[in-house]
Amino acid sequence: MKKVIVVGAGIGGLACGALLARYGFDVEVLERSTFIGGRCSSTAGDGFVIDNFIHAFSMGSRGALGRVAGELGEDLRFVSRDPSATVIDGYRGRMKRFPQRLDMRPQWTRIRTALDIGVGIRGLAGGHRLFRDLMRADDPFIEERDRQALSEFLLEYSDDPQLLRWFGTICFLLLVLPPEEASAGEFIYCFREMFRCADFGYVRGSTGAIPGAYRRGLEKFGGTVRLGCPVEEILSDGGEVRGVLAGGEVRSADIVVSNAGIASTVRLVGERALGSDYAEWARSLTFSYGGAIVRYVLDEQVLDVPFVLYIADVQDQAKHEAFLKEGGLPEDVGIFMPVIDRCDPDLVPPGKQLLIAGTLAPASGGYAKTKELLDMVEVRLFSLFPGIERHVVRRMDVAPCEIGAASGNGERADIVGLAQSPGQVGADKPSPVMPVEGLYLVGTDAGARGVGTEQAAASAEVVARLVRQGYGAPGTIGRRPVQAWRDLL
């Protein structure tokens, strides 16, 4: 039985490890933290189960998260409602509210959405074509647009400002990037899958239920998880992986799968083993933006919607981009807010309400204005829902540095990982097969498309399949190009 060590117990690492254990490998997952799940985790206390960060799931049970659980024989249930969210458009202070429908396949839904967005008469035809093409997009259509910016793609259909604002907000929600930096192909894929599945929502049991299900599957098939066990080095010799150094102890392995992200993995392996060209290329990659989160416990159930999406009134786009890149404060804050008890009432004591509101922030662990930024979120929320402030009994802030700490990225506090930008998606995405034989990369940085944790689970499916087929194992890389792994899928 071949020994596999997985570095990191995030969604990608746990899912991949569990699948490999099911396939008959001897799997050990090493996690530096004292909890599993990384950015997809939760904490229980005082009758609450509270997500450590902020999540929704674009494909629910029909995406990779559900597929992995199903293959492991684990029960993972997602909750969706239609309308899926209340959208509030803050354009010029108008605060227009409308429901976001779950299923965009019917033509009448797309027309209704365009009218709700406020698309002008001149923009309706282009908007209709855009929605139609997004829903009908096949894989070649997507691949042809991988290296095109979303902003450029949208202008092929319409320059209606309200249509562009809505798509810009959805882009930030899915990819945590502005349309100018996002890959059109990647956005089209995520948009298509979300509305085709029509299962956007939340997971029963909190976001921590997902890594919990994968851990149960891993252990059921004989695998183990070791918490508080940081990996200091990935060991290789003669171009082949040998194991890891963890806690000062050498742990031998035939295969190592790293869920530490490409940047951290390069540091753990070392430039000498990977080659200077690969290491330099990896250092040139860019990552998504960050976020800040404020969680409220209310003494009464005030809101009766599962999600709230507030579209910020941003008049100076250049100033907003400067905020994301350089810090400071924006002129207005966009907000995405799950109402947890409306998704799963078992996570909150009877009569209470739990709100988790997130907004964009620079992806810097050193961002110094978290409190001021979240105060802006609070002012906006209290203006959108007058009287809610009378019911707040507890406020809990989450700074960008805490996101970075959970993912092990230190000062880099990106929400997603690798930016889904032109030149970093599709055929240009980092291969999960690294240039050291027997070493693989899993998670949002390699091998798959998708939204956040769903992308990580999809990557796990790919990597588990590659390992099972023996691709990238000792004695294979020299005979086959690293990028040729896609030919086996």
ChimeraX attribute file (.defattr): number of C-alpha atoms within 10 A of each C-alpha:
attribute: neighborCount
match mode: 1-to-1
recipient: residues
	/A:1	8
	/A:2	10
	/A:3	16
	/A:4	25
	/A:5	25
	/A:6	28
	/A:7	29
	/A:8	33
	/A:9	30
	/A:10	28
	/A:11	34
	/A:12	35
	/A:13	33
	/A:14	35
	/A:15	34
	/A:16	34
	/A:17	35
	/A:18	33
	/A:19	28
	/A:20	24
	/A:21	25
	/A:22	21
	/A:23	14
	/A:24	15
	/A:25	21
	/A:26	20
	/A:27	29
	/A:28	24
	/A:29	28
	/A:30	25
	/A:31	26
	/A:32	20
	/A:33	19
	/A:34	9
	/A:35	18
	/A:36	26
	/A:37	27
	/A:38	24
	/A:39	26
	/A:40	23
	/A:41	24
	/A:42	21
	/A:43	13
	/A:44	13
	/A:45	7
	/A:46	7
	/A:47	11
	/A:48	18
	/A:49	20
	/A:50	23
	/A:51	20
	/A:52	23
	/A:53	26
	/A:54	25
	/A:55	22
	/A:56	20
	/A:57	23
	/A:58	26
	/A:59	26
	/A:60	25
	/A:61	24
	/A:62	17
	/A:63	20
	/A:64	22
	/A:65	28
	/A:66	21
	/A:67	18
	/A:68	25
	/A:69	24
	/A:70	15
	/A:71	12
	/A:72	22
	/A:73	14
	/A:74	18
	/A:75	12
	/A:76	21
	/A:77	15
	/A:78	21
	/A:79	17
	/A:80	21
	/A:81	18
	/A:82	16
	/A:83	15
	/A:84	20
	/A:85	24
	/A:86	19
	/A:87	21
	/A:88	21
	/A:89	24
	/A:90	20
	/A:91	15
	/A:92	10
	/A:93	9
	/A:94	10
	/A:95	16
	/A:96	15
	/A:97	15
	/A:98	16
	/A:99	18
	/A:100	20
	/A:101	18
	/A:102	21
	/A:103	18
	/A:104	22
	/A:105	17
	/A:106	9
	/A:107	12
	/A:108	10
	/A:109	15
	/A:110	19
	/A:111	18
	/A:112	15
	/A:113	20
	/A:114	20
	/A:115	16
	/A:116	17
	/A:117	21
	/A:118	18
	/A:119	22
	/A:120	15
	/A:121	10
	/A:122	11
	/A:123	18
	/A:124	19
	/A:125	14
	/A:126	20
	/A:127	25
	/A:128	16
	/A:129	13
	/A:130	19
	/A:131	21
	/A:132	16
	/A:133	14
	/A:134	19
	/A:135	19
	/A:136	14
	/A:137	16
	/A:138	13
	/A:139	11
	/A:140	10
	/A:141	15
	/A:142	19
	/A:143	18
	/A:144	12
	/A:145	19
	/A:146	27
	/A:147	21
	/A:148	20
	/A:149	21
	/A:150	26
	/A:151	19
	/A:152	13
	/A:153	17
	/A:154	20
	/A:155	13
	/A:156	10
	/A:157	17
	/A:158	20
	/A:159	15
	/A:160	19
	/A:161	12
	/A:162	18
	/A:163	22
	/A:164	19
	/A:165	19
	/A:166	17
	/A:167	19
	/A:168	21
	/A:169	22
	/A:170	19
	/A:171	22
	/A:172	18
	/A:173	19
	/A:174	21
	/A:175	28
	/A:176	27
	/A:177	25
	/A:178	23
	/A:179	25
	/A:180	16
	/A:181	18
	/A:182	28
	/A:183	31
	/A:184	29
	/A:185	29
	/A:186	29
	/A:187	28
	/A:188	25
	/A:189	22
	/A:190	22
	/A:191	22
	/A:192	21
	/A:193	20
	/A:194	25
	/A:195	19
	/A:196	17
	/A:197	18
	/A:198	22
	/A:199	24
	/A:200	24
	/A:201	25
	/A:202	28
	/A:203	22
	/A:204	19
	/A:205	20
	/A:206	24
	/A:207	25
	/A:208	24
	/A:209	19
	/A:210	28
	/A:211	26
	/A:212	19
	/A:213	21
	/A:214	30
	/A:215	25
	/A:216	19
	/A:217	26
	/A:218	26
	/A:219	17
	/A:220	15
	/A:221	19
	/A:222	16
	/A:223	23
	/A:224	20
	/A:225	21
	/A:226	17
	/A:227	16
	/A:228	13
	/A:229	18
	/A:230	17
	/A:231	22
	/A:232	17
	/A:233	19
	/A:234	24
	/A:235	21
	/A:236	19
	/A:237	11
	/A:238	9
	/A:239	17
	/A:240	20
	/A:241	24
	/A:242	21
	/A:243	23
	/A:244	25
	/A:245	17
	/A:246	18
	/A:247	14
	/A:248	12
	/A:249	10
	/A:250	16
	/A:251	15
	/A:252	16
	/A:253	20
	/A:254	19
	/A:255	25
	/A:256	26
	/A:257	29
	/A:258	26
	/A:259	31
	/A:260	26
	/A:261	21
	/A:262	25
	/A:263	17
	/A:264	15
	/A:265	20
	/A:266	22
	/A:267	13
	/A:268	18
	/A:269	20
	/A:270	17
	/A:271	14
	/A:272	9
	/A:273	19
	/A:274	16
	/A:275	12
	/A:276	12
	/A:277	9
	/A:278	15
	/A:279	19
	/A:280	12
	/A:281	10
	/A:282	15
	/A:283	11
	/A:284	10
	/A:285	16
	/A:286	13
	/A:287	21
	/A:288	24
	/A:289	26
	/A:290	27
	/A:291	25
	/A:292	29
	/A:293	27
	/A:294	24
	/A:295	22
	/A:296	20
	/A:297	19
	/A:298	20
	/A:299	18
	/A:300	16
	/A:301	17
	/A:302	16
	/A:303	16
	/A:304	10
	/A:305	19
	/A:306	24
	/A:307	26
	/A:308	21
	/A:309	23
	/A:310	23
	/A:311	23
	/A:312	22
	/A:313	18
	/A:314	18
	/A:315	12
	/A:316	10
	/A:317	11
	/A:318	9
	/A:319	15
	/A:320	19
	/A:321	14
	/A:322	14
	/A:323	17
	/A:324	21
	/A:325	14
	/A:326	14
	/A:327	18
	/A:328	18
	/A:329	19
	/A:330	21
	/A:331	14
	/A:332	17
	/A:333	25
	/A:334	23
	/A:335	22
	/A:336	23
	/A:337	24
	/A:338	24
	/A:339	24
	/A:340	24
	/A:341	23
	/A:342	22
	/A:343	22
	/A:344	17
	/A:345	18
	/A:346	16
	/A:347	22
	/A:348	19
	/A:349	15
	/A:350	13
	/A:351	12
	/A:352	18
	/A:353	24
	/A:354	28
	/A:355	22
	/A:356	25
	/A:357	26
	/A:358	24
	/A:359	22
	/A:360	24
	/A:361	30
	/A:362	25
	/A:363	26
	/A:364	24
	/A:365	20
	/A:366	16
	/A:367	19
	/A:368	14
	/A:369	15
	/A:370	22
	/A:371	15
	/A:372	12
	/A:373	22
	/A:374	21
	/A:375	14
	/A:376	18
	/A:377	22
	/A:378	18
	/A:379	12
	/A:380	18
	/A:381	17
	/A:382	14
	/A:383	12
	/A:384	14
	/A:385	11
	/A:386	9
	/A:387	11
	/A:388	17
	/A:389	15
	/A:390	11
	/A:391	16
	/A:392	15
	/A:393	12
	/A:394	11
	/A:395	13
	/A:396	10
	/A:397	18
	/A:398	19
	/A:399	25
	/A:400	28
	/A:401	24
	/A:402	19
	/A:403	28
	/A:404	22
	/A:405	17
	/A:406	22
	/A:407	25
	/A:408	19
	/A:409	18
	/A:410	16
	/A:411	17
	/A:412	23
	/A:413	31
	/A:414	25
	/A:415	26
	/A:416	25
	/A:417	26
	/A:418	24
	/A:419	24
	/A:420	30
	/A:421	31
	/A:422	22
	/A:423	15
	/A:424	22
	/A:425	25
	/A:426	23
	/A:427	14
	/A:428	15
	/A:429	19
	/A:430	23
	/A:431	21
	/A:432	28
	/A:433	27
	/A:434	21
	/A:435	20
	/A:436	23
	/A:437	26
	/A:438	28
	/A:439	29
	/A:440	26
	/A:441	28
	/A:442	37
	/A:443	34
	/A:444	30
	/A:445	30
	/A:446	30
	/A:447	27
	/A:448	25
	/A:449	22
	/A:450	26
	/A:451	28
	/A:452	23
	/A:453	25
	/A:454	24
	/A:455	26
	/A:456	32
	/A:457	31
	/A:458	28
	/A:459	29
	/A:460	35
	/A:461	23
	/A:462	22
	/A:463	32
	/A:464	23
	/A:465	18
	/A:466	20
	/A:467	22
	/A:468	15
	/A:469	11
	/A:470	13
	/A:471	21
	/A:472	26
	/A:473	21
	/A:474	17
	/A:475	14
	/A:476	14
	/A:477	20
	/A:478	13
	/A:479	8
	/A:480	12
	/A:481	12
	/A:482	20
	/A:483	15
	/A:484	12
	/A:485	18
	/A:486	13
	/A:487	6
	/A:488	10
	/A:489	7
